[in-house]
Amino acid sequence: MRIEQGSWSPSIGFEQNAALENAQWVLYFSSFSNLKEDHFFPALRARFPHAHITGATTGGEIAGNTT
């Protein structure tokens, strides 16, 4: 199993990590406000074109060891 943790923002998009382009499954957690952004899901699909994508909203964003 390979794991990648990244972040996305409406103004920047995804941070420039090496994407696991051949990922089979992506699990994301996001604020409700990010999910309402028109560019969020298309950007996620473009980054992981072959993956099953599953996600949920959070009470806060998870980044590194902080929320």
Summary of the structure (lengths in Angstrom):
residues: 67
radius of gyration: 11.5
end to end distance: 24.2
largest distance: 30.8
contacts: 138
relative contact order: 0.25
helix: 18%
strand: 27%
